[in-house]
């Protein structure tokens, strides 16, 4: 009985190790995109060569004034079909890419989260819809910075 349990545990660990190794490959990509850099540099790195269309069909709900930049609520929604990814970028943050969501093409987009903002600036949403990049943005005035400033 102990031998079977031992063999089952070894098989589970081996399978887990191979999955963990695959995750490490993604870590390099994540480190590049979520590192400290200027907004324009990161924006070019992520979207260079793609046409970006301004669209109000990707809805953003953000407060006009954020009392505390450490917890700014954001809701993104859209009734558009086939949205693959959603990027949330904060122009004046030390790390402009706040988050990236990879979505199934079959779901209706409705994302709610809390982001940090260092200071008053635009929050930019990029939605990837097959070959198109759709952009919407909104200005938020931050009273107290949430990224170690303010």
C-alpha positions as CSV (number, residue, x, y, z in Angstrom):
1,X,0.0,0.0,0.0
2,X,2.8,2.4,0.9
3,X,4.6,1.7,-2.4
4,X,1.5,2.7,-4.4
5,X,1.1,5.9,-2.5
6,X,4.8,6.6,-3.0
7,X,4.6,6.0,-6.8
8,X,1.5,8.1,-7.1
9,X,3.2,11.0,-5.3
10,X,6.3,10.7,-7.5
11,X,4.1,10.8,-10.6
12,X,2.3,13.9,-9.3
13,X,5.5,15.7,-8.5
14,X,7.0,14.9,-11.9
15,X,3.9,16.3,-13.6
16,X,3.9,19.4,-11.4
17,X,7.6,20.0,-12.1
18,X,7.0,20.0,-15.8
19,X,4.2,22.5,-15.4
20,X,6.3,24.7,-13.1
21,X,9.1,24.8,-15.7
22,X,6.6,26.0,-18.3
23,X,5.6,28.8,-16.0
24,X,9.2,29.9,-15.6
25,X,9.3,30.7,-19.3
26,X,6.4,33.0,-18.9
27,X,8.1,34.8,-16.0
28,X,10.8,36.4,-18.3
29,X,8.0,37.8,-20.5
30,X,6.2,39.1,-17.4
31,X,9.3,40.7,-16.0
32,X,9.8,42.7,-19.2
33,X,6.3,44.0,-19.4
34,X,5.7,44.7,-15.7
35,X,9.1,46.3,-15.0
36,X,9.7,50.0,-14.3
37,X,9.8,52.0,-17.5
38,X,8.3,55.1,-19.1
39,X,4.8,54.8,-20.4
40,X,5.7,55.6,-24.0
41,X,8.6,53.0,-24.0
42,X,6.3,50.3,-22.7
43,X,3.5,51.3,-25.0
44,X,5.7,51.0,-28.0
45,X,7.1,47.7,-26.8
46,X,3.6,46.2,-26.4
47,X,1.8,47.7,-29.4
48,X,4.5,48.8,-31.9
49,X,3.3,48.3,-35.5
50,X,-0.4,47.9,-34.6
51,X,-3.1,50.4,-35.5
52,X,-5.0,51.5,-32.4
53,X,-8.5,52.6,-32.8
54,X,-10.2,54.9,-30.2
55,X,-13.4,53.3,-29.2
56,X,-16.1,54.0,-26.6
57,X,-17.5,50.5,-27.0
58,X,-14.9,49.4,-24.4
59,X,-16.5,51.1,-21.3
60,X,-14.5,52.3,-18.3
61,X,-15.9,53.1,-14.9
62,X,-13.5,55.0,-12.7
63,X,-14.0,57.7,-10.1
64,X,-13.2,61.2,-11.3
65,X,-11.4,61.8,-8.0
66,X,-9.6,59.1,-6.1
67,X,-9.1,59.9,-2.5
68,X,-6.5,57.2,-2.1
69,X,-4.3,56.1,-5.1
70,X,-3.6,52.8,-3.4
71,X,-7.1,51.5,-4.1
72,X,-8.7,52.9,-7.1
73,X,-11.7,50.9,-8.3
74,X,-12.1,50.2,-12.0
75,X,-14.7,48.4,-14.0
76,X,-14.2,47.5,-17.7
77,X,-17.1,46.2,-19.8
78,X,-17.9,45.7,-23.4
79,X,-20.6,44.0,-25.5
80,X,-18.1,43.5,-28.4
81,X,-17.5,39.9,-29.5
82,X,-14.1,38.1,-29.6
83,X,-12.0,40.2,-27.2
84,X,-8.8,38.3,-26.5
85,X,-6.9,40.5,-24.1
86,X,-7.5,43.6,-21.9
87,X,-4.5,45.8,-20.9
88,X,-4.8,48.4,-18.1
89,X,-2.1,51.0,-18.2
90,X,-1.6,53.9,-15.8
91,X,0.4,56.7,-17.6
92,X,2.4,58.1,-14.6
93,X,2.9,55.0,-12.6
94,X,6.5,53.7,-12.0
95,X,5.2,50.5,-13.6
96,X,2.7,51.6,-16.2
97,X,1.2,48.2,-17.0
98,X,-1.1,47.7,-14.1
99,X,-2.5,44.4,-15.4
100,X,-3.2,42.2,-18.4
101,X,-6.2,39.9,-18.7
102,X,-6.3,37.0,-21.2
103,X,-9.9,36.1,-22.0
104,X,-11.8,33.5,-23.8
105,X,-13.3,34.8,-27.0
106,X,-16.6,33.4,-26.0
107,X,-17.2,35.5,-22.8
108,X,-18.8,38.9,-22.4
109,X,-16.2,41.3,-21.0
110,X,-16.9,42.5,-17.4
111,X,-13.9,43.0,-15.2
112,X,-13.7,44.8,-11.9
113,X,-10.5,45.3,-10.0
114,X,-8.6,47.8,-7.9
115,X,-5.5,49.5,-9.2
116,X,-2.8,51.7,-7.7
117,X,-2.1,55.1,-9.1
118,X,1.0,57.2,-8.2
119,X,-0.5,60.5,-9.3
120,X,-3.2,62.1,-11.3
121,X,-3.1,60.9,-14.9
122,X,-5.0,58.9,-17.6
123,X,-5.9,55.3,-17.2
124,X,-5.6,53.7,-20.6
125,X,-7.5,50.5,-21.6
126,X,-6.4,48.5,-24.6
127,X,-8.7,45.7,-25.8
128,X,-7.4,43.3,-28.3
129,X,-10.2,42.1,-30.6
130,X,-8.7,39.6,-33.0
131,X,-6.5,41.8,-35.3
132,X,-7.7,45.1,-33.9
133,X,-6.6,47.1,-30.8
134,X,-9.3,49.3,-29.3
135,X,-8.4,52.1,-26.9
136,X,-10.4,54.0,-24.3
137,X,-9.0,56.2,-21.5
138,X,-10.2,58.3,-18.6
139,X,-8.5,61.0,-16.5
140,X,-8.4,60.3,-12.7
141,X,-7.4,63.0,-10.2
142,X,-5.5,61.3,-7.3
143,X,-5.6,63.1,-3.9
144,X,-3.0,60.8,-2.2
145,X,-0.6,58.7,-4.3
146,X,-0.6,55.0,-3.9
147,X,2.7,53.9,-5.4
148,X,5.0,55.2,-2.7
149,X,4.4,58.9,-3.5
150,X,2.0,61.6,-2.3
